Amino acid sequence: MSTSNNPAELDDERLIWAFTQMLRIREFEERVKRTFEEHPGVIRGHTHLADGAEASIVGALATLRENDQLMCTYRCHGYPLVLGTDPRAMMAEIYGRTGGLCGGYGGSMHLVDPERGFMGTSGIVGQGIPQATGVAYAAQIRKRDQVVLCFFGDGASKQGAFSESLNIASLWKLPVVYVMENNSYNVITRVEQEDANAAAGEPLAVKAKAFSMPGVTVDGGDPIAVYEAVWAAVARAREGHGPTLVESKLYRLSAHGNIIAPPGVPLHFPEHEAVEVFGAAEEYEAAKRGDPVPRFRARLVTDGKLDAERADAIAAQVRDEMQAAVRYGLDSPFPEPADAVNHVYA
Amino acid sequence: MAHELPYIAAINEAIQLEMARDDSVLYFGQNLATTENDEFVRAFGHDRVRVTPIAETAEIGMAVGAALAGLRPVVELYMAEFMLVAMNQVVNEAPRFRYMSGGRVKVPLVLKAGYGFTAGWAGQHTGSIYGMFLGIPGLKVALPATAADAKGLMATAIRDDNPVCFLHHYLLTLEPGEVPDGEYLVPFGQAQIRRAGGDVTIVATGWMVGKALAAAASLAAEGIEAEVIDPRTLAPLDTTTILTSVQKTGHVVLVDQAPRHAAASALIAGEIAEHGFSTLKAPIRQVTGLDVTVPYSEPMEAFVLPDDTKIAAAVRQVLGTAPVPA
């Protein structure tokens, strides 16, 4: 698929795979969210959910080959699920247990699974962008035909790290695709309050022009549209023509994260900022009506790719899988306190 | 066998030897490798040797990424202060990745930067800012004081599987020294006793090592034998060698070019106070830079910095102080 201008057709099984992955991300995030209610105190600190981004994540990752790599932000649960990381290990990590993906050293914001190409995250906005660019530099000089996907939010595109990295990636023609997940909010600030392009009514993808690379905007609620846009960018990167900025427009269906509160205050996910801060309930309801998961299911059923019975069976299977992840996480023991001094140095 | 080289050339020799030995070693940064005649470009090509824009966050962040992907980047930063532009990558990304992954990844990289250029470079290019990189678990800090150590510590830094701040002192740049031929490694966390003596322990790093040795020479004329210890790396810090010396001498003068409240000497004083208190015969003295921005004008610059006269005076003071009762 390296030289064609058209993406490989997603055959029926691949479409159902994509739908299944979207369901898995949604169910995993729902179980994380429910943990706050059902098992208070089990999740500490700050947790960020990817509900609403499932189509974008799965569409983008569907373009990857076995040795490709990616990095993302602290909103990081979706990607490793699609790459094949065990959700039980992920949930145990979020619960701070020894069975966790990172042994309880990292938590929700710092998942990493390098064997599957998931090279890590940064908890600091924008700071993963140069790191992913460095992974792409390594890929370029090793000539292993690898492509790197770099995910970040719209807010990160105002960081110097964004501009510095895109400049170098374009200059050096690095095999990287920058996927900006534009969910219209950075924490509680609306994008038009902090982005000159948005304020001028332009798509954020115009930022690509400053770095002499293609910039495209795509409906991030449509996994096939995201797949096609990212596929073209990946093909371009793999052929040595350098990076692309893909703006994937989506709507984060949960609040930025659970509430920030000192110990003793039960943590929970508040209402979305559209409602909580701006009183824009209709905006949020419209976003819910456009929820990419049921939207894609309906499309597959309408197109005759998937019957309702099979869709329900997949959903049931996914529920069982994530229930097992919760169970595993709760049953996994806490680390020995003194293990805290391990892994400081290699 | 050894050969004589300036300090800065010894560093380059180490980078070249390591790049020849291991093709995963990269060297990139601002204002290097801009022509095909560049010695690094000729030897190793543009894949591994690249000029970057003035973009420290990208340079260091990319080094983190390349290291995560299995390479060993050496980032040329020229001046330690330029790291301040990218402090998040230096202190909050590179050294934390391994830990937060529970040991699943490693980040072998070297941040090469000069510091302490107190030769009229005024307030923003003269700092001895290594204190900012101490107390960052996961990060190592090397400060070579001689050409041989410059070579040996750089080679060790490149082979280390952790991020290392390799901070060379600008005023030592052209200082010649005997440098061992071929592969030469100086282990981290192993202090060097630059001068043996039984009366007082002086600890100093970088440019201050020479000042401490000059003070020791003048004190020797007065019959005072100072032991001068150069930790060579501040993280890890060889407290054993320091405490063993203090046990012998009972008197301590700690020299540090940094402002007093950012000085590594405060950290060393704490270790001695906690683990060597019973061997002290007098209070510890620190001879540090003053808590001011380094001024431009020469007499003011000299005033705020430690020198051999100030070090010798501090030694006389600790030796003249009444013993602390046991």
Interface residues (C-beta under 8 A of the other chain):
Chain A: Q69 M71 G100 L101 C102 G103 G104 Y105 G106 H110 V112 D113 P114 M119 G120 S122 I124 Q127 I129 P130 Q131 A132 T133 G134 V135 A136 Y137 A138 A139 Q140 I141 G160 A161 E164 S165 N167 I168 L171 W172 N342 H343 V344 Y345 A346
Chain B: L26 D47 R48 R50 T52 P53 A55 T57 A58 E59 I60 G61 M62 A63 V64 G65 A66 A67 L68 A69 G70 L71 P73 N88 Q89 N92 E93 F97 R98 Y99 M100 S101 G102 G103 R104 V105 K106 V107 P108 P137 G138 K140 D161 N162
